[in-house]
Amino acid sequence: MSLIILLTLLLPLLSPLVNGEDDVQCLRGVKSSLNDPQQSLAAWSFGNTTSGYICDFNGVTCWNGQENRLITLSLRGFGLGGGVPRDLRYCESLQNLDLSGNKLTGSIPNDLCVWLPYLVTLDLSDNELTGAIPDSLGNCTFLNSVVLSGNKLSGSIPNRLTNLGRLTKFSVANNELSGSIPSGLGTFGKENFEGNSGLCGAPLRKCGSLSKKSLAIIVAAGVFGAIGSLLLGFGLWWWCVKKGKGKRSGVDRDDDSSSWADRLRGYKLVQVSLFQKPLVKVKLVDLMIATNGFGRESVIVGTKSGTMYRAVLSDGSALAVKRLNKCKLHEKQFRLEMNRLGQLRHPNLTPLLGYCVVEEEKLLVYKYMSNGTLSSALHKDGESLDWPTRFRIAVSAAKGLAWLHHGCRPAILLQNVSSDAIFLDDDYNARLVDFGLARLLTSPHDQPNESSYANGGVGEFGYVAPEYSSTLVASTKGDTYGFGVVLMELATGQKPHNVTTFEEGFKGNCVASQPRARWSMYRVSEALSSVAQELGGSQHYDETCSSAMAYNPDANLHATSTSCVDENHEINWLIHTMRTCMLDEDQMLQEF
């Protein structure tokens, strides 16, 4: 009976929140408007009518593989000619556009930001584009990367580009631009403006400066460049010496491990910052030895936020060490965030014990959980978790998520609720990990609630709420959606891209094919067939379906479904509903 109620609650969470937009017309227009002497787009065939078929085209990435909605169009180096295609206006949900390394001519369209209002990255470099940089480009408010180098663009750099508050990369090098560089763009390196003889202002020469002074700067730069080259050569020699010493000292790893670990060898004596005073101080060299040089055999799990390693110390105790991917915070900001996260303690969180900073590398040290991740436990060959254990995991995970959302001020978002981000302790209680990491993967200039998923930071395929494609804003409701996917994975034992065995069920990121669909009891019955196969065969399936039909009439299911989808409830509502429904089920939720 518990299983039936859980499915009744989680199915509405997975109803679609936005309509998928078909971008077939966009790609058809792109292909027809461009010259393709290398036949790079020859494989783009539009005779197929299967849902999501354009997602298999070379250079195309969709939001998920089951609907024709583009997130990325990358035609880099395809040898294409012609102008920037006007049919791009039909790819309204596109976030990343890369047409670099081709032979495109003409000007950059003035309406580009109207066509692609959610554009995050734009790369038109190394083409033959002419004309001015359109002033309207400053209306693409979500842009964080603009690369226009290697063209024949003329005129000045529009001042309105300084309105792009999220901009972290900007390059117009090697064009024919002139005039002064807007002060708001002067923070980008000079290499992003070089090759434009008419440009002046920071970070290039001062506007109206004397030629003798410019010559002096060039001479000085040459001298310092020579000195820098000597220092670089000496540094490489010293690094090689330290690398040899590291191998002789026993801190080594397999040849196929990540090369980033080599950079740590010169910092072996750096101490690991621990939040509680340990009996013995831990150094970076201890972690390197304990993980066999961060070798592949020590990997526990890898996600978009980073890779987790199992570290067995010399005394036999174990830790979990996570290497963050592309942390955007400066060291001071990072340490402040670590001290904040290190104070968080809850029975259903994986305790953060400490951290280590070595140049650009950031390592997090967690308490080790002996039963690994929920994903590994669910999908282990030849083994299956019984239902009481699955229910315990669901309840404890919900407690941890609710505490982060409603027990912390401000609320802490995961943005990465998945079975890989839930660890299991000795008693198979859920322990959430990755809490608070989204802030570490977001630029300090981003908005507080801006979704780092939009920039590829976090968010695993299949668990991300569909509304992120349009709002780009993270929320507690997005975490609740991901938790609903985890509940379905717990109930069926199947991964989110294949959560039912019937043909017309959940697809892609667990979004049904009909917008705001109401699940009939027939669909619940079909979904339960997957659960039956996972937990006991066809006989159990018949009994389960009979119970479902008797317990929850279609009207009640529609009411629950409508409430979940239309009112966008938080995780606390789900826990309260579970508690209300389960009070007669062996008192399994007495602790709520």
C-alpha positions as CSV (number, residue, x, y, z in Angstrom):
1,M,0.0,0.0,0.0
2,S,2.9,2.3,0.8
3,L,4.2,1.8,-2.8
4,I,0.8,2.8,-4.3
5,I,0.6,6.0,-2.3
6,L,4.2,7.0,-3.2
7,L,3.5,6.5,-6.9
8,T,0.3,8.5,-6.6
9,L,2.2,11.4,-5.1
10,L,5.3,11.4,-7.4
11,L,3.6,10.9,-10.8
12,P,2.1,14.5,-10.8
13,L,5.6,15.9,-10.0
14,L,6.8,14.6,-13.3
15,S,4.1,16.2,-15.4
16,P,5.5,18.7,-18.0
17,L,5.9,22.3,-17.1
18,V,6.6,23.8,-20.5
19,N,5.8,22.8,-24.1
20,G,8.6,21.5,-26.3
21,E,9.2,23.6,-29.3
22,D,9.9,22.0,-32.6
23,D,13.1,23.5,-34.2
24,V,12.9,21.4,-37.4
25,Q,12.0,24.5,-39.5
26,C,15.0,26.3,-38.1
27,L,17.5,23.6,-39.1
28,R,15.9,23.1,-42.5
29,G,16.3,26.8,-43.2
30,V,19.9,26.8,-41.9
31,K,20.8,24.0,-44.2
32,S,19.2,25.5,-47.3
33,S,20.6,29.0,-46.8
34,L,24.3,28.0,-46.4
35,N,26.8,26.9,-49.0
36,D,28.1,23.5,-48.0
37,P,31.0,22.5,-50.3
38,Q,32.3,20.0,-47.8
39,Q,28.9,18.3,-47.5
40,S,29.1,18.7,-43.7
41,L,25.3,19.0,-43.4
42,A,24.5,16.3,-46.0
43,A,23.4,13.9,-43.2
44,W,20.7,16.3,-42.1
45,S,17.7,14.5,-43.5
46,F,14.2,15.8,-42.7
47,G,12.2,12.8,-43.9
48,N,12.1,11.3,-40.4
49,T,9.1,12.1,-38.2
50,T,10.3,10.4,-35.1
51,S,10.2,12.6,-32.0
52,G,13.6,14.0,-31.3
53,Y,15.2,12.8,-34.5
54,I,17.0,16.1,-35.2
55,C,18.9,15.6,-31.9
56,D,21.1,13.1,-33.7
57,F,22.2,15.6,-36.3
58,N,25.9,16.5,-36.2
59,G,26.5,19.8,-34.4
60,V,23.1,19.7,-32.7
61,T,22.4,19.2,-29.0
62,C,18.8,19.1,-27.6
63,W,17.4,19.7,-24.2
64,N,16.7,16.0,-24.1
65,G,16.7,13.3,-26.7
66,Q,12.9,13.0,-27.0
67,E,11.8,16.4,-28.3
68,N,12.9,18.7,-31.0
69,R,14.1,21.6,-28.9
70,L,17.7,22.8,-29.4
71,I,20.0,24.0,-26.6
72,T,23.2,24.1,-28.7
73,L,24.0,24.5,-32.4
74,S,27.8,24.1,-33.0
75,L,28.9,24.2,-36.7
76,R,32.5,25.1,-35.9
77,G,34.9,24.5,-38.8
78,F,32.2,23.0,-41.2
79,G,33.5,25.1,-44.2
80,L,30.1,26.8,-44.6
81,G,29.5,29.9,-46.7
82,G,26.8,32.6,-46.9
83,G,25.3,34.9,-44.4
84,V,24.2,34.3,-40.8
85,P,21.0,32.3,-41.4
86,R,17.7,34.2,-40.8
87,D,15.9,31.0,-40.0
88,L,17.7,30.9,-36.7
89,R,14.7,32.9,-35.4
90,Y,12.8,29.6,-35.2
91,C,15.3,28.2,-32.7
92,E,13.9,30.4,-29.9
93,S,15.1,28.1,-27.1
94,L,18.7,28.0,-28.3
95,Q,21.3,29.0,-25.7
96,N,24.6,28.2,-27.4
97,L,25.5,29.3,-31.0
98,D,28.9,28.5,-32.5
99,L,29.4,29.2,-36.2
100,S,33.1,29.9,-35.9
101,G,35.8,28.7,-38.4
102,N,33.7,29.0,-41.5
103,K,33.5,31.4,-44.4
104,L,30.4,33.4,-43.5
105,T,30.0,36.9,-45.0
106,G,27.7,39.8,-44.6
107,S,26.9,41.5,-41.3
108,I,25.8,40.3,-37.9
109,P,21.9,40.5,-37.9
110,N,20.5,43.4,-35.8
111,D,17.6,41.1,-34.7
112,L,19.8,38.3,-33.3
113,C,18.7,39.0,-29.7
114,V,15.1,39.0,-30.8
115,W,15.5,35.7,-32.5
116,L,17.4,34.1,-29.7
117,P,16.3,35.8,-26.4
118,Y,17.9,33.1,-24.2
119,L,21.3,33.1,-25.8
120,V,24.1,32.4,-23.3
121,T,27.2,31.9,-25.6
122,L,27.9,33.4,-29.1
123,D,30.9,32.5,-31.2
124,L,31.2,33.9,-34.7
125,S,35.0,34.1,-34.8
126,D,37.3,33.3,-37.8
127,N,34.8,34.1,-40.5
128,E,34.6,37.0,-43.1
129,L,31.9,39.0,-41.4
130,T,31.8,42.8,-42.2
131,G,30.0,45.8,-41.0
132,A,29.5,47.1,-37.4
133,I,28.9,45.2,-34.3
134,P,25.1,45.7,-33.8
135,D,24.2,47.9,-30.8
136,S,21.2,45.6,-30.2
137,L,23.6,42.9,-29.1
138,G,23.4,44.6,-25.7
139,N,19.8,43.3,-25.4
140,C,20.9,39.7,-25.0
141,T,20.7,39.9,-21.2
142,F,21.8,36.3,-20.6
143,L,25.0,36.4,-22.7
144,N,28.1,35.5,-20.7
145,S,30.4,34.7,-23.7
146,V,30.8,36.8,-26.9
147,V,33.6,35.9,-29.4
148,L,33.8,37.9,-32.6
149,S,37.5,37.8,-33.3
150,G,39.1,37.0,-36.7
151,N,36.6,38.8,-38.9
152,K,36.5,42.1,-40.9
153,L,34.2,44.0,-38.5
154,S,34.5,47.8,-38.6
155,G,33.3,50.8,-36.6
156,S,33.4,51.1,-32.9
157,I,32.5,48.8,-30.0
158,P,29.0,49.7,-28.9
159,N,28.8,51.1,-25.4
160,R,25.6,49.1,-24.8
161,L,27.6,46.0,-24.5
162,T,28.6,47.2,-21.0
163,N,25.0,46.4,-20.0
164,L,25.8,42.6,-20.3
165,G,26.3,42.1,-16.6
166,R,26.9,38.3,-16.9
167,L,29.7,38.7,-19.4
168,T,32.7,36.6,-18.5
169,K,34.4,36.3,-21.9
170,F,34.6,38.9,-24.7
171,S,36.9,39.0,-27.7
172,V,37.0,41.2,-30.8
173,A,40.7,40.7,-31.7
174,N,41.9,40.8,-35.3
175,N,39.2,42.9,-36.9
176,E,39.2,46.5,-38.3
177,L,37.6,48.2,-35.4
178,S,38.4,51.7,-34.3
179,G,37.6,54.2,-31.6
180,S,37.9,53.9,-27.8
181,I,37.1,50.7,-25.9
182,P,34.1,51.2,-23.5
183,S,35.4,51.4,-19.9
184,G,33.2,48.6,-18.8
185,L,35.0,46.2,-21.2
186,G,38.5,47.3,-20.2
187,T,38.7,44.5,-17.6
188,F,39.2,41.9,-20.3
189,G,42.8,41.1,-21.3
190,K,44.5,43.1,-24.1
191,E,44.7,39.9,-26.2
192,N,40.9,40.2,-26.7
193,F,41.4,43.6,-28.5
194,E,44.7,43.3,-30.3
195,G,44.8,43.3,-34.1
196,N,42.6,46.4,-34.4
197,S,45.0,49.3,-35.4
198,G,42.3,51.9,-34.7
199,L,41.4,50.8,-31.2
200,C,42.6,52.6,-28.1
201,G,41.9,52.8,-24.4
202,A,42.4,50.3,-21.6
203,P,43.7,47.6,-21.8
204,L,45.5,48.9,-25.0
205,R,47.4,52.2,-25.4
206,K,45.8,55.4,-24.2
207,C,43.8,57.3,-26.8
208,G,46.0,60.1,-28.3
209,S,49.2,58.8,-26.6
210,L,52.6,59.8,-28.2
211,S,54.2,57.3,-30.5
212,K,57.5,57.4,-28.4
213,K,55.6,56.3,-25.4
214,S,54.0,53.5,-27.3
215,L,57.4,52.4,-28.5
216,A,58.7,52.5,-25.0
217,I,55.8,50.3,-23.9
218,I,56.5,47.8,-26.7
219,V,60.2,47.7,-25.8
220,A,59.4,47.2,-22.1
221,A,56.9,44.5,-23.0
222,G,59.6,42.7,-25.1
223,V,62.1,42.8,-22.2
224,F,59.6,41.6,-19.7
225,G,58.4,38.9,-22.1
226,A,62.0,37.6,-22.4
227,I,62.3,37.6,-18.7
228,G,59.0,35.8,-18.4
229,S,60.1,33.2,-20.9
230,L,63.3,32.5,-18.9
231,L,61.2,32.2,-15.7
232,L,58.8,29.9,-17.5
233,G,61.6,27.7,-18.7
234,F,63.1,27.5,-15.2
235,G,59.6,26.7,-13.8
236,L,59.2,23.9,-16.2
237,W,62.6,22.5,-15.3
238,W,61.8,22.7,-11.6
239,W,58.4,21.1,-12.1
240,C,60.0,18.1,-13.9
241,V,62.5,17.7,-11.0
242,K,59.6,17.8,-8.4
243,K,57.7,15.3,-10.5
244,G,60.6,12.9,-10.4
245,K,60.9,13.2,-6.7
246,G,57.2,12.6,-6.3
247,K,57.4,9.3,-8.1
248,R,60.4,8.2,-6.0
249,S,58.6,9.0,-2.8
250,G,55.7,6.6,-3.6
251,V,53.0,9.2,-4.4
252,D,52.2,8.0,-7.8
253,R,49.2,6.9,-9.8
254,D,48.3,5.0,-12.9
255,D,49.3,6.5,-16.3
256,D,45.7,6.7,-17.3
257,S,44.6,8.9,-14.4
258,S,43.8,12.6,-14.8
259,S,46.8,14.7,-15.6
260,W,45.6,17.4,-13.2
261,A,47.0,15.4,-10.3
262,D,50.5,16.0,-11.6
263,R,50.1,19.7,-10.7
264,L,49.5,18.8,-7.1
265,R,52.9,17.1,-6.6
266,G,54.7,20.4,-5.8
267,Y,52.2,21.1,-3.0
268,K,52.3,17.9,-1.1
269,L,52.9,19.6,2.3
270,V,49.8,21.8,2.0
271,Q,47.6,21.1,5.0
272,V,43.9,20.2,4.6
273,S,41.7,22.7,6.4
274,L,39.4,20.7,8.8
275,F,36.4,22.2,10.6
276,Q,37.0,20.2,13.8
277,K,40.5,19.8,15.3
278,P,41.8,16.4,14.4
279,L,44.1,14.1,16.4
280,V,46.5,14.1,13.5
281,K,46.9,16.8,10.9
282,V,46.1,15.7,7.4
283,K,48.2,17.0,4.5
284,L,47.6,16.9,0.7
285,V,50.2,14.2,0.4
286,D,48.1,12.0,2.7
287,L,45.1,12.4,0.4
288,M,47.2,11.6,-2.7
289,I,48.5,8.4,-1.2
290,A,45.1,7.4,0.1
291,T,43.5,7.8,-3.3
292,N,46.5,6.3,-5.2
293,G,47.2,9.7,-6.8
294,F,43.5,10.2,-7.5
295,G,43.5,7.2,-9.7
296,R,40.5,5.8,-11.5
297,E,40.3,2.8,-9.3
298,S,39.4,5.2,-6.4
299,V,36.5,6.9,-8.1
300,I,33.2,6.6,-6.3
301,V,31.1,8.7,-8.7
302,G,31.4,11.5,-11.2
303,T,28.9,14.3,-11.8
304,K,28.9,17.6,-13.5
305,S,30.0,19.3,-10.3
306,G,33.0,17.1,-9.9
307,T,34.5,13.6,-9.2
308,M,34.3,11.9,-5.8
309,Y,37.2,9.6,-4.7
310,R,37.5,7.1,-1.9
311,A,40.6,7.8,0.3
312,V,41.8,5.1,2.7
313,L,44.2,6.7,5.2
314,S,47.2,4.9,6.8
315,D,45.2,4.1,9.9
316,G,42.6,2.3,7.9
317,S,39.9,5.0,8.1
318,A,38.2,6.2,5.0
319,L,37.2,9.6,3.6
320,A,35.5,10.8,0.5
321,V,37.4,13.5,-1.4
322,K,35.6,15.5,-4.2
323,R,37.5,17.5,-6.8
324,L,35.3,20.4,-8.0
325,N,35.0,21.2,-11.7
326,K,35.6,24.8,-12.7
327,C,35.0,26.6,-9.4
328,K,34.5,30.2,-10.3
329,L,35.1,31.8,-6.9
330,H,38.3,33.4,-5.8
331,E,40.2,31.7,-2.9
332,K,38.9,34.1,-0.3
333,Q,35.3,33.7,-1.4
334,F,35.7,30.0,-1.6
335,R,37.0,29.7,2.0
336,L,34.1,31.8,3.2
337,E,31.6,29.5,1.5
338,M,33.4,26.4,2.9
339,N,33.2,27.7,6.4
340,R,29.5,28.3,5.9
341,L,28.8,24.8,4.5
342,G,31.0,23.2,7.1
343,Q,28.6,24.4,9.9
344,L,25.7,22.5,8.3
345,R,24.8,19.3,10.2
346,H,21.8,17.1,9.7
347,P,21.3,13.4,10.0
348,N,20.5,13.2,6.3
349,L,23.4,15.3,5.0
350,T,26.8,13.9,4.2
351,P,29.1,15.8,6.7
352,L,31.6,18.2,5.1
353,L,34.7,17.7,7.2
354,G,37.2,20.1,5.4
355,Y,38.7,21.3,2.2
356,C,42.0,22.0,0.5
357,V,42.9,24.8,-2.0
358,V,45.9,24.5,-4.4
359,E,46.0,27.2,-7.0
360,E,42.9,26.6,-9.2
361,E,42.2,23.1,-7.7
362,K,39.6,22.9,-4.9
363,L,39.2,19.6,-3.0
364,L,36.3,18.9,-0.6
365,V,36.6,16.3,2.2
366,Y,33.5,14.4,3.3
367,K,32.7,11.6,5.7
368,Y,32.8,8.3,3.8
369,M,29.5,6.4,3.4
370,S,30.1,2.7,3.2
371,N,27.1,1.8,1.0
372,G,28.0,4.1,-1.8
373,T,25.5,6.1,-3.9
374,L,21.8,5.3,-4.3
375,S,22.4,4.9,-8.1
376,S,25.0,2.2,-7.5
377,A,22.7,0.4,-5.0
378,L,19.7,0.5,-7.3
379,H,21.5,-0.6,-10.5
380,K,23.9,-3.2,-9.1
381,D,23.7,-6.4,-11.1
382,G,22.1,-9.4,-9.3
383,E,21.0,-7.4,-6.3
384,S,17.9,-5.6,-5.4
385,L,16.9,-3.4,-2.4
386,D,13.7,-4.5,-0.6
387,W,10.8,-2.2,-0.4
388,P,11.2,-1.2,3.3
389,T,14.8,-0.1,2.5
390,R,13.6,1.9,-0.5
391,F,11.0,3.6,1.6
392,R,13.5,4.4,4.3
393,I,15.7,6.0,1.7
394,A,12.9,8.0,0.2
395,V,11.8,9.4,3.6
396,S,15.3,10.2,4.8
397,A,16.2,11.9,1.6
398,A,13.0,14.0,1.8
399,K,13.9,15.0,5.4
400,G,17.3,16.2,4.3
401,L,16.0,18.2,1.3
402,A,13.2,19.8,3.4
403,W,15.7,20.9,6.0
404,L,17.9,22.6,3.3
405,H,14.9,24.3,1.9
406,H,13.0,25.3,5.0
407,G,15.5,24.9,7.9
408,C,18.2,27.1,6.5
409,R,18.0,30.9,6.0
410,P,18.4,31.6,3.2
411,A,17.3,28.3,1.7
412,I,20.1,26.1,0.2
413,L,19.5,24.6,-3.2
414,L,21.0,21.4,-4.5
415,Q,20.3,22.0,-8.2
416,N,21.6,18.4,-8.5
417,V,19.0,16.2,-7.0
418,S,19.8,12.8,-8.5
419,S,20.6,9.2,-7.4
420,D,24.3,10.0,-7.8
421,A,24.0,12.9,-5.3
422,I,22.5,10.7,-2.5
423,F,24.8,8.5,-0.4
424,L,23.8,5.6,1.8
425,D,25.1,5.2,5.3
426,D,25.6,1.9,7.2
427,D,21.8,1.6,7.9
428,Y,20.8,2.6,4.4
429,N,19.7,6.1,5.4
430,A,20.0,8.7,2.7
431,R,22.7,11.3,3.0
432,L,22.5,14.2,0.5
433,V,25.8,15.5,-0.9
434,D,26.6,18.4,-3.2
435,F,24.5,20.8,-1.1
436,G,25.6,24.4,-1.6
437,L,28.0,23.5,-4.4
438,A,25.9,25.4,-7.0
439,R,27.1,28.7,-5.5
440,L,30.7,27.6,-6.0
441,L,30.1,26.9,-9.7
442,T,28.5,30.3,-10.3
443,S,30.4,33.4,-11.1
444,P,30.3,36.1,-8.4
445,H,28.7,38.5,-11.0
446,D,25.7,36.1,-11.5
447,Q,22.3,36.7,-9.9
448,P,21.8,34.9,-6.5
449,N,19.2,32.4,-7.9
450,E,20.6,32.1,-11.4
451,S,20.7,28.5,-12.4
452,S,24.2,27.2,-12.9
453,Y,22.6,24.5,-15.0
454,A,22.1,27.1,-17.7
455,N,25.9,27.4,-18.0
456,G,26.5,23.6,-17.8
457,G,27.6,23.7,-14.2
458,V,25.3,21.3,-12.5
459,G,22.2,19.3,-13.2
460,E,22.2,15.7,-14.4
461,F,20.3,14.7,-17.5
462,G,16.9,13.4,-16.6
463,Y,16.6,15.1,-13.3
464,V,16.4,18.8,-14.4
465,A,13.0,20.5,-14.2
466,P,11.8,21.5,-17.7
467,E,11.1,25.2,-16.7
468,Y,14.9,25.8,-16.5
469,S,14.9,25.9,-20.3
470,S,13.0,29.1,-20.2
471,T,13.5,30.8,-16.8
472,L,17.2,29.9,-16.2
473,V,16.4,30.5,-12.6
474,A,16.9,27.8,-9.9
475,S,14.3,27.2,-7.2
476,T,13.2,24.9,-4.5
477,K,10.5,23.6,-6.8
478,G,13.2,22.6,-9.3
479,D,14.8,20.5,-6.5
480,T,11.4,19.0,-5.7
481,Y,11.0,18.0,-9.4
482,G,14.4,16.2,-9.2
483,F,13.3,14.5,-6.0
484,G,10.2,13.2,-7.8
485,V,12.4,11.7,-10.5
486,V,14.5,10.0,-7.7
487,L,11.3,8.6,-6.2
488,M,10.3,7.1,-9.5
489,E,13.8,5.6,-9.8
490,L,13.4,4.2,-6.3
491,A,10.0,2.7,-7.1
492,T,10.9,1.1,-10.5
493,G,14.6,0.5,-10.3
494,Q,15.0,2.1,-13.7
495,K,17.0,5.1,-14.7
496,P,15.1,8.3,-15.4
497,H,15.3,8.0,-19.2
498,N,13.6,4.6,-19.1
499,V,11.3,4.6,-16.1
500,T,8.4,2.6,-17.6
501,T,8.1,-0.4,-19.8
502,F,5.0,0.7,-21.7
503,E,5.4,2.7,-25.0
504,E,3.6,5.9,-24.1
505,G,5.1,6.8,-20.8
506,F,7.8,9.0,-19.4
507,K,10.4,10.1,-21.9
508,G,13.6,12.0,-21.8
509,N,13.7,13.9,-18.5
510,C,10.5,12.2,-17.3
511,V,8.3,14.7,-18.9
512,A,5.1,13.2,-20.4
513,S,4.4,13.6,-24.1
514,Q,1.2,15.7,-23.4
515,P,1.5,19.1,-21.7
516,R,0.0,19.2,-18.1
517,A,-1.3,15.6,-18.7
518,R,-3.7,14.1,-16.2
519,W,-2.6,10.5,-15.4
520,S,-5.4,8.1,-15.8
521,M,-5.6,4.9,-13.7
522,Y,-4.6,3.0,-16.8
523,R,-1.3,4.9,-16.9
524,V,-0.7,4.3,-13.2
525,S,-1.4,0.6,-13.8
526,E,1.1,0.5,-16.7
527,A,3.7,2.3,-14.5
528,L,3.1,-0.3,-11.8
529,S,4.1,-3.0,-14.3
530,S,7.7,-1.7,-14.0
531,V,7.4,-1.8,-10.3
532,A,6.1,-5.3,-10.3
533,Q,9.0,-6.5,-12.4
534,E,11.4,-4.8,-10.0
535,L,9.8,-6.1,-6.8
536,G,8.3,-9.4,-7.5
537,G,6.8,-10.4,-10.9
538,S,3.4,-10.5,-12.5
539,Q,1.5,-11.9,-9.5
540,H,2.6,-9.0,-7.4
541,Y,1.7,-6.7,-10.2
542,D,-1.9,-7.9,-10.3
543,E,-2.3,-7.5,-6.6
544,T,-0.6,-4.1,-6.6
545,C,-2.8,-2.8,-9.5
546,S,-6.0,-4.0,-7.8
547,S,-5.0,-2.2,-4.6
548,A,-4.2,1.0,-6.5
549,M,-7.6,1.0,-8.2
550,A,-9.4,0.4,-4.9
551,Y,-7.4,2.8,-2.8
552,N,-7.3,5.8,-5.0
553,P,-10.2,6.5,-7.4
554,D,-9.6,8.4,-10.6
555,A,-11.1,11.6,-9.1
556,N,-8.7,11.6,-6.2
557,L,-5.7,11.1,-8.5
558,H,-6.8,14.0,-10.7
559,A,-7.1,16.2,-7.6
560,T,-3.7,15.3,-6.4
561,S,-2.2,15.7,-9.8
562,T,-3.8,19.1,-10.4
563,S,-2.7,20.4,-7.0
564,C,0.9,19.3,-7.5
565,V,1.3,20.7,-11.0
566,D,-0.9,23.8,-11.0
567,E,0.1,25.0,-7.5
568,N,3.8,24.1,-7.7
569,H,4.1,22.8,-4.2
570,E,7.4,22.7,-2.2
571,I,9.0,19.6,-0.7
572,N,7.4,20.2,2.7
573,W,3.9,19.8,1.1
574,L,5.0,16.4,-0.3
575,I,6.3,15.3,3.2
576,H,3.1,16.4,4.9
577,T,1.0,14.6,2.3
578,M,3.1,11.4,2.7
579,R,2.7,11.6,6.5
580,T,-1.1,12.1,6.3
581,C,-1.5,9.2,3.9
582,M,0.9,6.9,5.8
583,L,-0.2,7.2,9.4
584,D,-1.9,3.8,9.2
585,E,1.0,2.1,7.4
586,D,2.9,0.5,10.4
587,Q,3.7,4.0,11.8
588,M,6.6,4.3,9.3
589,L,6.6,8.1,9.6
590,Q,6.4,8.5,13.3
591,E,9.6,10.7,13.3
592,F,8.0,13.4,11.1
